[in-house]
Amino acid sequence: MLEEFVSEDPNDSFSRYALALELEKADSRVEAATALREVISRDSDYVAAYYHLGRILAHLDEVQEARAVYRRGLAAAIEANDQRARSEIQEALDALD
């Protein structure tokens, strides 16, 4: 159903984000990362996507890329004044160091 929503409206960040989370749950992490990259590409203000993409990348042992994603996510969270996301992303970034 989420795939249908995304195909009907490719710019719907929420549906694309939800699809990525479902892909991750199904152990399709590479596909989930691709979907999250697309969310960020289309909507760089979708702060939650940075956290989940960084987490997936870290799990895939792409630690350098995960750090870069988390740093971009921190900037987006600060810009959006989203303290919760900022805290979660900072915590995840600190855990990588």
C-alpha positions as CSV (number, residue, x, y, z in Angstrom):
1,M,0.0,0.0,0.0
2,L,2.8,2.4,0.8
3,E,4.5,1.7,-2.5
4,E,1.2,2.7,-4.2
5,F,1.1,5.9,-2.2
6,V,4.7,6.7,-3.3
7,S,4.0,5.9,-6.9
8,E,0.9,8.1,-6.8
9,D,2.7,11.1,-5.2
10,P,6.5,10.7,-5.4
11,N,6.9,13.9,-3.4
12,D,5.0,12.6,-0.4
13,S,7.8,12.5,2.2
14,F,5.7,10.8,4.8
15,S,4.7,7.9,2.6
16,R,8.3,7.5,1.3
17,Y,9.6,7.6,4.9
18,A,7.1,5.1,6.1
19,L,8.0,2.8,3.3
20,A,11.7,3.0,4.2
21,L,10.9,2.0,7.8
22,E,8.8,-0.9,6.6
23,L,11.7,-2.0,4.4
24,E,14.1,-1.8,7.3
25,K,11.7,-4.0,9.4
26,A,11.8,-6.5,6.6
27,D,15.6,-6.6,6.8
28,S,15.9,-4.8,3.4
29,R,18.3,-2.2,4.8
30,V,20.0,-1.3,1.6
31,E,16.6,-0.5,0.0
32,A,15.5,1.3,3.1
33,A,18.7,3.5,2.9
34,T,17.9,4.2,-0.7
35,A,14.4,5.3,0.2
36,L,15.6,7.5,3.0
37,R,18.2,9.1,0.8
38,E,15.4,9.9,-1.6
39,V,13.3,11.5,1.2
40,I,16.2,13.7,2.1
41,S,16.9,14.5,-1.5
42,R,13.3,15.6,-2.1
43,D,12.7,17.2,1.3
44,S,15.9,18.2,3.1
45,D,13.8,19.4,6.1
46,Y,12.4,16.0,6.9
47,V,14.6,15.7,10.0
48,A,13.5,12.2,11.1
49,A,14.9,10.7,7.9
50,Y,18.5,11.7,8.8
51,Y,18.3,9.8,12.1
52,H,17.0,6.6,10.5
53,L,19.4,6.8,7.5
54,G,22.4,7.3,9.8
55,R,21.3,4.3,12.0
56,I,20.9,2.1,9.0
57,L,24.2,3.1,7.5
58,A,26.0,2.5,10.8
59,H,24.4,-1.0,10.9
60,L,25.7,-1.6,7.4
61,D,29.2,-0.6,8.6
62,E,29.1,2.6,6.6
63,V,30.2,4.6,9.6
64,Q,31.8,7.5,7.8
65,E,28.7,8.1,5.7
66,A,26.5,7.6,8.9
67,R,28.5,10.4,10.6
68,A,28.0,12.7,7.6
69,V,24.3,12.0,7.5
70,Y,24.0,12.6,11.3
71,R,25.9,15.9,10.9
72,R,23.5,17.1,8.2
73,G,20.6,15.9,10.3
74,L,21.9,18.0,13.2
75,A,22.0,21.1,11.1
76,A,18.4,20.4,9.8
77,A,17.1,19.8,13.3
78,I,18.7,23.0,14.5
79,E,17.2,24.9,11.6
80,A,13.8,23.4,12.3
81,N,14.2,24.1,16.1
82,D,13.5,20.4,16.7
83,Q,15.2,19.8,20.0
84,R,14.1,16.2,20.3
85,A,15.5,15.2,16.9
86,R,18.6,17.2,17.7
87,S,19.2,15.3,20.9
88,E,18.5,11.9,19.3
89,I,20.8,12.6,16.4
90,Q,23.6,14.0,18.6
91,E,23.3,11.0,20.9
92,A,23.6,8.6,17.8
93,L,26.5,10.6,16.5
94,D,28.3,10.5,19.9
95,A,27.8,6.7,20.0
96,L,29.7,6.4,16.7
97,D,32.8,8.1,18.1
